[in-house]
Amino acid sequence: MEDASYMRRKLVDHAVRGACFIAALLAVVPLFSVLYYVASKGAGGLNLAFFTELPKPVGEEGGGMANALVGTLELVGLACLFAMPLGVLAGIYLAEFRESKLATVVRFSADVMSGVPSITIGIFVYTLVVLSTGHFSALAGGIALALIMLPTVTRTTEELLKLVPEELREAGLGLGVAKWRVTMRVMVRTALPGIATGVMLAIARVAGETAPLLFTAFNNRFWGGALDEPIASLPVQIYTYAVSPYEDWHRQAWAAALVLVTMVLVLNVTARVLVRHRVRAR
Amino acid sequence: MAQASLPIEPEPRPGSSARARPGWLGRLGVGTSVGDGAFRVTTALVAATVVLALIAIFAELARASSLSLEAFGLDFITSQNWDPVRDEFGALPFIYGTLVSSLIALLLAVPVGIGTAIFLSELAPEWIAKPLGFLVELLAAVPSVVYGLWGIFFLAPVLREHVQPFLASTLGILPIFQGPHLGFGMLAGGIILAIMILPTISSVSREVLRAVPGIYREGALALGATHWEAIRTAVLPHARSGLVGGVILGLGRALGETMAITMVIGNRPEIDLSWFAPSYTMASVIANEFTEATGDLYLAALAEIGLLLLVVSVALNVVARLLVWRVGRLPSGARV
């Protein structure tokens, strides 16, 4: 009797542990499947023309996505330009004056904002920027991406500043240095590499964003370098080509996906490895 | 460590002795506090822009949808009639599509996600847990549009050729598994969403489980519990609200997810009980029709769908964070 119940408990234990193991394996299957398809189908579409030429009109074979590549870099650059100073300064405020009422409100807002669907940020920027200027533009796309980056940069900066040992601040203050200079030149400078990796993660995230660009940056078949012109980007181009009926465009969509995924994963993995390394060193 | 090379110099002034004397502002007792005050005000102003941005998003979407709010009122969410030509807008098919696809996503992602979290935090040795956890988190890094591409050319054909015939032949008496096998449709959308919210659920759950004090497990094990009994009786009850929080965060992501699901769900604004049938979600209709919307009422109706989406996902996000905070903390820097 006693034995039977023990056996049963043991059996249940093994069954559940096995189920959890299978769940963990199941969780990584889609990752490998996606990466495998992107790599095998994308590699065939990659050639020099892909990186150097403009898209060809419908029906003509060949052409490339040079404009979308540059466009993505420009959009991400703009997003960083807006989001980084704002996010880092806001993060400094949160870490330095963490008890203040405003800090609580800002922290809460940043968390809530990171849950805002990116498509609604697209609508927001459309009504705010596109309607008031009268046309889709790189600027609008950059603002949309910046709004997505802002909460992440803010909170990461705060978290990393909190990791800097208080003794460093005390040493600085003990030397008679003004409080704000200690913050900027001791605390922030010590946390800077960590903040940089946080920003890298945020960049990796927005580089693949499509939804907020659809009606802000829109798309452009030609070079669109100016801030007030619509601009192409890799994610939007992938979407446009993927839902098109043309074989050649599908091939290019896979190639673009390979480039985008490589970019995003390299940024992401580098940032994670750097963070892990720093945490271990501490 | 870094103390040896502190990047500060005490600012020698011309004519001052080795021991720095305060400047004239300092002698008045304001020298440092002016700088400190300015610093505090500057950073506070910048920090306040985060709050302003959030308020502005709400206000702007409410303003943009005012026409539609006035014209349709509550009918907007109960009417099935989406007819831009006649300027009649009812969002029910999109709300239905969003809710059902998210439900399918939860059905699939919750057991797998929490199972993964239990395996990673309770059962696996460090050398497996680390790389495996890393891979699961990478799932969140793959851009949505790439999942969509994979969905169109891999997932939908596999569903059409293998999964849907199998489901129809085994569980075909259920109305959700009836109808033609198209591949594209509600089921494909739900599966894609499940993959995309899986890393959210598993990483939050893992963090929550990790926050449960080790002494709980040890106590249960010392009383003769098996590994699973220790988890079930000592760890899970402690972590419950946090796990629910993780699931709600995942739901929030599923509701707002746009590109991948737009590419596989079929985009047909009709309510069909079958999961094989094409459907349409709130985010998808915005993505597809916003730039083509002619007429102020059309645009306002789409903005109102955006507003609904915003309010619901923000509310879910707040609830989830409160639940998770009761147990532990979210993984830092995670956009969930």
Interface residues (C-beta under 8 A of the other chain):
Chain A: R9 K10 V12 D13 V16 R17 A19 C20 F21 I22 A23 A24 L26 A27 V28 P30 L31 S33 V34 Y37 V38 K41 P85 L86 L89 A90 I92 Y93 L94 E96 F97 S100 L102 A103 V105 V106 S109 A110 D111 V112 M113 S114 G115 V116 P117 S118 I119 T120 I121 G122 I123 F124 Y126 T127 L128 L147 L150 P151 T152 T154 R155 T156 E159 L168 A171 G172 L175 G176 V177 A178 K179 W180 R181 V182 T183 M184 R185 V186 R189 T190 G198 L201 A204 R205 A207 G208 E209 T210 A211 L214 F215 F218 P235 I238 Y239 A242 V243 H250 A253 W254 A257 L260 V261 V264 L265 N268 V269 R272
Chain B: A2 Q3 L6 P7 I8 P10 A20 G31 T32 G35 D36 A38 F39 R40 T42 T43 A44 V46 A47 A48 T49 V50 V51 A53 L54 A56 I57 E60 L61 R63 A64 P111 V112 G113 I114 G115 T116 I118 F119 L120 E122 L123 A124 L132 F134 L135 V136 E137 L138 L139 A141 V142 P143 S144 V145 V146 Y147 G148 L149 W150 I152 F153 F154 I195 L198 S202 T226 H227 W228 E229 I231 L249 G252 L255 G256 E257 T258 M259 M263 A283 I286 A287 F290 T291 L302 A303 G306 L307 L309 L310 S313 V314 L316 N317 V318 R321 S332 G333 R335 V336
